[in-house]
Amino acid sequence: MKVKAKQKERAIRLRDIGKTIISDLFQAPHPLPELPAFDIKLRRLSKRILEGAPMNNKTFRKTWESWLVFYYPDKALQIALSQCHTTVTQYEHYVNIPFEEYDRKEMRKWVEGWV
C-alpha cells in the first residue's frame, strides 16, 4: 500500500506560460471538476481517442517531470525535489520514457525557462 504524502502543500516551479495558464484556469467561469469526475472523464476519453491507452490525473504530472528530466538532465535532483520525489522514485517511475531529439524540439516551448 502506498504511503500517504506527509506534505500538505508543495511549491511547483512554473515558467511564465504555466503561470498564465494556471491563473486563467482559476478565473474560469465554470467550476473545476472534482478529481474523481475528472479522472472518470479522462479515462473514458483516453480509451476512445488513444485506442485504449489509459490516462488519469497523474498522467500530466508524470509527463511534466519526464519532459523536465529529459530536457534538463543535469537538474534531475532539483526536478525531483520540486515534485516532492526522491531521485529513486524519479528514476523508477518518471525517467523511463525514451524520448528522441525531435521530442526535445516539441517540448521546448513548454519547458524552456523552467530553470
Residue pairs with C-beta under 8 A, 6 or more apart in sequence:
5 84
7 84
10 82
10 83
10 84
11 82
12 82
12 83
13 82
13 114
14 22
14 114
15 110
15 111
15 112
15 113
15 114
16 113
17 109
17 110
18 110
25 32
33 41
35 57
38 57
39 56
39 57
42 55
42 56
42 57
42 59
43 54
43 55
43 56
45 55
46 53
46 54
46 55
47 53
47 54
61 83
62 93
62 94
65 79
65 80
65 83
65 85
65 90
65 94
66 94
66 95
66 97
66 99
67 99
67 107
67 110
67 111
68 75
68 79
68 111
68 114
69 75
69 76
69 79
69 90
69 94
69 95
70 95
70 97
70 99
70 103
70 104
70 107
71 104
71 107
71 108
71 111
71 112
71 114
72 79
72 111
72 114
72 115
75 115
76 87
76 90
76 95
77 87
78 115
79 90
80 86
80 87
80 89
80 90
83 90
83 94
85 94
99 107
